[in-house]
Amino acid sequence: MLTMERKRAGMSEDIADYAKDGRLTEPSDGRRYEWRKMIDTVKTLGRPLTDEETEQYRVK
């Protein structure tokens, strides 16, 4: 979609021009979290979690 929008604007750039490899995210650091519980908490608080709050949801 980004490519199409740029073509309409007279630009023909693509994310592939800048990507070094096929990954769209950083490699995993091996940590696991209880994502559903974290998301519920963020919705309740209305703000992102701090690092300390995030550690409470880490799977050990």
N, CA, C and O atoms as a Tinker XYZ file with bonds, in Angstrom:
   240  protein
     1  N      0.824000   -1.181000    0.000000    73     2
     2  CA     0.000000    0.000000    0.000000    64     1     3
     3  C      0.874000    1.253000    0.000000    63     2     4     5
     4  O      0.565000    2.221000   -0.693000    81     3
     5  N      1.946000    1.242000    0.760000    73     3     6
     6  CA     2.852000    2.378000    0.812000    64     5     7
     7  C      3.416000    2.667000   -0.566000    63     6     8     9
     8  O      3.537000    3.827000   -0.961000    81     7
     9  N      3.764000    1.614000   -1.303000    73     7    10
    10  CA     4.307000    1.785000   -2.642000    64     9    11
    11  C      3.285000    2.437000   -3.556000    63    10    12    13
    12  O      3.629000    3.332000   -4.329000    81    11
    13  N      2.031000    2.002000   -3.479000    73    11    14
    14  CA     0.982000    2.560000   -4.324000    64    13    15
    15  C      0.776000    4.043000   -4.026000    63    14    16    17
    16  O      0.619000    4.841000   -4.950000    81    15
    17  N      0.775000    4.419000   -2.752000    73    15    18
    18  CA     0.583000    5.813000   -2.379000    64    17    19
    19  C      1.728000    6.671000   -2.900000    63    18    20    21
    20  O      1.504000    7.791000   -3.359000    81    19
    21  N      2.918000    6.169000   -2.836000    73    19    22
    22  CA     4.066000    6.931000   -3.319000    64    21    23
    23  C      4.032000    7.053000   -4.836000    63    22    24    25
    24  O      4.421000    8.086000   -5.381000    81    23
    25  N      3.567000    6.004000   -5.529000    73    23    26
    26  CA     3.484000    6.079000   -6.985000    64    25    27
    27  C      2.484000    7.153000   -7.397000    63    26    28    29
    28  O      2.705000    7.865000   -8.377000    81    27
    29  N      1.394000    7.274000   -6.661000    73    27    30
    30  CA     0.411000    8.317000   -6.952000    64    29    31
    31  C      1.011000    9.699000   -6.770000    63    30    32    33
    32  O      0.637000   10.646000   -7.462000    81    31
    33  N      1.933000    9.807000   -5.845000    73    31    34
    34  CA     2.563000   11.096000   -5.578000    64    33    35
    35  C      3.757000   11.345000   -6.497000    63    34    36    37
    36  O      4.462000   12.340000   -6.332000    81    35
    37  N      3.990000   10.464000   -7.452000    73    35    38
    38  CA     5.101000   10.636000   -8.383000    64    37    39
    39  C      6.401000   10.030000   -7.903000    63    38    40    41
    40  O      7.446000   10.255000   -8.513000    81    39
    41  N      6.362000    9.268000   -6.830000    73    39    42
    42  CA     7.560000    8.627000   -6.295000    64    41    43
    43  C      7.464000    7.127000   -6.557000    63    42    44    45
    44  O      6.369000    6.564000   -6.538000    81    43
    45  N      8.574000    6.492000   -6.795000    73    43    46
    46  CA     8.538000    5.053000   -7.058000    64    45    47
    47  C      9.463000    4.286000   -6.115000    63    46    48    49
    48  O     10.108000    3.322000   -6.527000    81    47
    49  N      9.530000    4.711000   -4.848000    73    47    50
    50  CA    10.360000    4.015000   -3.860000    64    49    51
    51  C      9.599000    2.848000   -3.262000    63    50    52    53
    52  O      8.368000    2.839000   -3.251000    81    51
    53  N     10.324000    1.875000   -2.771000    73    51    54
    54  CA     9.735000    0.713000   -2.124000    64    53    55
    55  C     10.574000    0.394000   -0.892000    63    54    56    57
    56  O     11.769000    0.686000   -0.848000    81    55
    57  N      9.932000   -0.209000    0.108000    73    55    58
    58  CA    10.672000   -0.573000    1.326000    64    57    59
    59  C     11.811000   -1.534000    0.999000    63    58    60    61
    60  O     12.815000   -1.566000    1.709000    81    59
    61  N     11.665000   -2.309000   -0.057000    73    59    62
    62  CA    12.710000   -3.253000   -0.456000    64    61    63
    63  C     14.006000   -2.534000   -0.828000    63    62    64    65
    64  O     15.086000   -3.122000   -0.771000    81    63
    65  N     13.893000   -1.267000   -1.208000    73    63    66
    66  CA    15.096000   -0.503000   -1.537000    64    65    67
    67  C     15.966000   -0.269000   -0.304000    63    66    68    69
    68  O     17.174000   -0.068000   -0.430000    81    67
    69  N     15.368000   -0.292000    0.878000    73    67    70
    70  CA    16.077000    0.005000    2.124000    64    69    71
    71  C     16.323000   -1.220000    2.997000    63    70    72    73
    72  O     17.196000   -1.187000    3.865000    81    71
    73  N     15.579000   -2.292000    2.789000    73    71    74
    74  CA    15.686000   -3.482000    3.634000    64    73    75
    75  C     17.000000   -4.208000    3.359000    63    74    76    77
    76  O     17.392000   -4.400000    2.208000    81    75
    77  N     17.661000   -4.601000    4.426000    73    75    78
    78  CA    18.919000   -5.337000    4.286000    64    77    79
    79  C     18.680000   -6.828000    4.112000    63    78    80    81
    80  O     19.484000   -7.524000    3.491000    81    79
    81  N     17.563000   -7.319000    4.667000    73    79    82
    82  CA    17.189000   -8.719000    4.512000    64    81    83
    83  C     15.669000   -8.808000    4.581000    63    82    84    85
    84  O     14.996000   -7.778000    4.541000    81    83
    85  N     15.113000  -10.007000    4.682000    73    83    86
    86  CA    13.674000  -10.194000    4.628000    64    85    87
    87  C     12.926000   -9.927000    5.922000    63    86    88    89
    88  O     11.696000   -9.966000    5.936000    81    87
    89  N     13.641000   -9.657000    7.013000    73    87    90
    90  CA    12.970000   -9.445000    8.296000    64    89    91
    91  C     12.292000   -8.083000    8.334000    63    90    92    93
    92  O     12.834000   -7.090000    7.848000    81    91
    93  N     11.107000   -8.052000    8.913000    73    91    94
    94  CA    10.424000   -6.788000    9.119000    64    93    95
    95  C     10.490000   -6.357000   10.575000    63    94    96    97
    96  O     10.076000   -5.247000   10.912000    81    95
    97  N     11.009000   -7.228000   11.449000    73    95    98
    98  CA    11.164000   -6.913000   12.867000    64    97    99
    99  C     12.551000   -7.338000   13.323000    63    98   100   101
   100  O     13.278000   -8.011000   12.593000    81    99
   101  N     12.898000   -6.947000   14.507000    73    99   102
   102  CA    14.176000   -7.349000   15.098000    64   101   103
   103  C     14.119000   -8.828000   15.479000    63   102   104   105
   104  O     13.033000   -9.354000   15.721000    81   103
   105  N     15.259000   -9.503000   15.537000    73   103   106
   106  CA    15.275000  -10.889000   16.007000    64   105   107
   107  C     14.787000  -10.971000   17.453000    63   106   108   109
   108  O     14.944000  -10.024000   18.223000    81   107
   109  N     14.203000  -12.095000   17.811000    73   107   110
   110  CA    13.692000  -12.293000   19.160000    64   109   111
   111  C     14.831000  -12.321000   20.172000    63   110   112   113
   112  O     15.917000  -12.826000   19.891000    81   111
   113  N     14.565000  -11.771000   21.350000    73   111   114
   114  CA    15.562000  -11.820000   22.419000    64   113   115
   115  C     15.339000  -13.023000   23.324000    63   114   116   117
   116  O     16.064000  -13.205000   24.302000    81   115
   117  N     14.341000  -13.846000   23.009000    73   115   118
   118  CA    14.077000  -15.060000   23.770000    64   117   119
   119  C     13.137000  -14.883000   24.949000    63   118   120   121
   120  O     12.738000  -15.867000   25.572000    81   119
   121  N     12.780000  -13.655000   25.264000    73   119   122
   122  CA    11.862000  -13.413000   26.384000    64   121   123
   123  C     10.433000  -13.689000   25.938000    63   122   124   125
   124  O     10.060000  -13.427000   24.794000    81   123
   125  N      9.644000  -14.221000   26.858000    73   123   126
   126  CA     8.238000  -14.503000   26.566000    64   125   127
   127  C      7.365000  -13.782000   27.576000    63   126   128   129
   128  O      7.694000  -13.698000   28.759000    81   127
   129  N      6.251000  -13.265000   27.091000    73   127   130
   130  CA     5.344000  -12.499000   27.935000    64   129   131
   131  C      3.918000  -12.999000   27.774000    63   130   132   133
   132  O      3.576000  -13.623000   26.769000    81   131
   133  N      3.096000  -12.721000   28.765000    73   131   134
   134  CA     1.670000  -13.029000   28.699000    64   133   135
   135  C      0.987000  -11.840000   28.016000    63   134   136   137
   136  O      0.481000  -10.930000   28.674000    81   135
   137  N      0.986000  -11.874000   26.676000    73   135   138
   138  CA     0.551000  -10.733000   25.871000    64   137   139
   139  C     -0.905000  -10.343000   26.098000    63   138   140   141
   140  O     -1.214000   -9.157000   26.207000    81   139
   141  N     -1.782000  -11.302000   26.170000    73   139   142
   142  CA    -3.207000  -10.972000   26.328000    64   141   143
   143  C     -3.461000  -10.211000   27.625000    63   142   144   145
   144  O     -4.230000   -9.250000   27.645000    81   143
   145  N     -2.822000  -10.638000   28.694000    73   143   146
   146  CA    -2.971000   -9.943000   29.976000    64   145   147
   147  C     -2.358000   -8.541000   29.903000    63   146   148   149
   148  O     -2.916000   -7.586000   30.442000    81   147
   149  N     -1.214000   -8.426000   29.235000    73   147   150
   150  CA    -0.574000   -7.121000   29.084000    64   149   151
   151  C     -1.471000   -6.163000   28.300000    63   150   152   153
   152  O     -1.624000   -5.004000   28.684000    81   151
   153  N     -2.049000   -6.630000   27.229000    73   151   154
   154  CA    -2.923000   -5.800000   26.400000    64   153   155
   155  C     -4.141000   -5.339000   27.198000    63   154   156   157
   156  O     -4.536000   -4.177000   27.110000    81   155
   157  N     -4.732000   -6.235000   27.969000    73   155   158
   158  CA    -5.874000   -5.855000   28.810000    64   157   159
   159  C     -5.490000   -4.763000   29.811000    63   158   160   161
   160  O     -6.251000   -3.821000   30.035000    81   159
   161  N     -4.314000   -4.897000   30.406000    73   159   162
   162  CA    -3.850000   -3.906000   31.374000    64   161   163
   163  C     -3.623000   -2.553000   30.701000    63   162   164   165
   164  O     -3.995000   -1.518000   31.254000    81   163
   165  N     -3.022000   -2.552000   29.522000    73   163   166
   166  CA    -2.785000   -1.309000   28.788000    64   165   167
   167  C     -4.116000   -0.628000   28.459000    63   166   168   169
   168  O     -4.241000    0.590000   28.590000    81   167
   169  N     -5.103000   -1.411000   28.036000    73   167   170
   170  CA    -6.420000   -0.838000   27.737000    64   169   171
   171  C     -7.054000   -0.233000   28.982000    63   170   172   173
   172  O     -7.676000    0.827000   28.907000    81   171
   173  N     -6.905000   -0.891000   30.117000    73   171   174
   174  CA    -7.467000   -0.392000   31.368000    64   173   175
   175  C     -6.765000    0.890000   31.828000    63   174   176   177
   176  O     -7.418000    1.853000   32.231000    81   175
   177  N     -5.431000    0.893000   31.762000    73   175   178
   178  CA    -4.654000    2.047000   32.210000    64   177   179
   179  C     -4.723000    3.217000   31.220000    63   178   180   181
   180  O     -4.667000    4.380000   31.619000    81   179
   181  N     -4.844000    2.898000   29.938000    73   179   182
   182  CA    -4.870000    3.936000   28.918000    64   181   183
   183  C     -3.497000    4.499000   28.592000    63   182   184   185
   184  O     -3.381000    5.612000   28.078000    81   183
   185  N     -2.463000    3.734000   28.888000    73   183   186
   186  CA    -1.082000    4.163000   28.617000    64   185   187
   187  C     -0.201000    2.922000   28.458000    63   186   188   189
   188  O     -0.587000    1.831000   28.878000    81   187
   189  N      0.974000    3.084000   27.857000    73   187   190
   190  CA     1.908000    1.950000   27.766000    64   189   191
   191  C      2.426000    1.557000   29.143000    63   190   192   193
   192  O      2.435000    2.373000   30.065000    81   191
   193  N      2.853000    0.316000   29.280000    73   191   194
   194  CA     3.416000   -0.169000   30.540000    64   193   195
   195  C      4.860000    0.299000   30.693000    63   194   196   197
   196  O      5.576000    0.472000   29.707000    81   195
   197  N      5.267000    0.497000   31.918000    73   195   198
   198  CA     6.671000    0.790000   32.194000    64   197   199
   199  C      7.458000   -0.515000   32.120000    63   198   200   201
   200  O      6.871000   -1.595000   32.061000    81   199
   201  N      8.767000   -0.416000   32.125000    73   199   202
   202  CA     9.600000   -1.629000   32.093000    64   201   203
   203  C      9.333000   -2.508000   33.309000    63   202   204   205
   204  O      9.296000   -3.733000   33.195000    81   203
   205  N      9.148000   -1.892000   34.462000    73   203   206
   206  CA     8.888000   -2.652000   35.691000    64   205   207
   207  C      7.546000   -3.381000   35.592000    63   206   208   209
   208  O      7.441000   -4.545000   35.979000    81   207
   209  N      6.526000   -2.701000   35.078000    73   207   210
   210  CA     5.205000   -3.328000   34.924000    64   209   211
   211  C      5.257000   -4.466000   33.909000    63   210   212   213
   212  O      4.604000   -5.495000   34.082000    81   211
   213  N      6.031000   -4.273000   32.860000    73   211   214
   214  CA     6.163000   -5.298000   31.829000    64   213   215
   215  C      6.777000   -6.573000   32.392000    63   214   216   217
   216  O      6.360000   -7.676000   32.038000    81   215
   217  N      7.756000   -6.424000   33.260000    73   215   218
   218  CA     8.427000   -7.591000   33.842000    64   217   219
   219  C      7.468000   -8.462000   34.655000    63   218   220   221
   220  O      7.716000   -9.656000   34.822000    81   219
   221  N      6.385000   -7.886000   35.157000    73   219   222
   222  CA     5.407000   -8.661000   35.908000    64   221   223
   223  C      4.710000   -9.706000   35.024000    63   222   224   225
   224  O      4.199000  -10.705000   35.530000    81   223
   225  N      4.690000   -9.477000   33.726000    73   223   226
   226  CA     4.010000  -10.360000   32.789000    64   225   227
   227  C      4.984000  -11.296000   32.054000    63   226   228   229
   228  O      4.579000  -12.030000   31.152000    81   227
   229  N      6.234000  -11.266000   32.433000    73   227   230
   230  CA     7.218000  -12.121000   31.793000    64   229   231
   231  C      7.046000  -13.568000   32.228000    63   230   232   233
   232  O      6.895000  -13.841000   33.419000    81   231
   233  N      7.066000  -14.486000   31.293000    73   231   234
   234  CA     6.954000  -15.923000   31.585000    64   233   235
   235  C      8.341000  -16.399000   31.985000    63   234   236   237
   236  O      9.315000  -16.232000   31.251000    81   235
   237  N      8.403000  -17.001000   33.179000    73   235   238
   238  CA     9.713000  -17.437000   33.693000    64   237   239
   239  C      9.893000  -18.923000   33.571000    63   238   240
   240  O     10.935000  -19.453000   33.955000    81   239
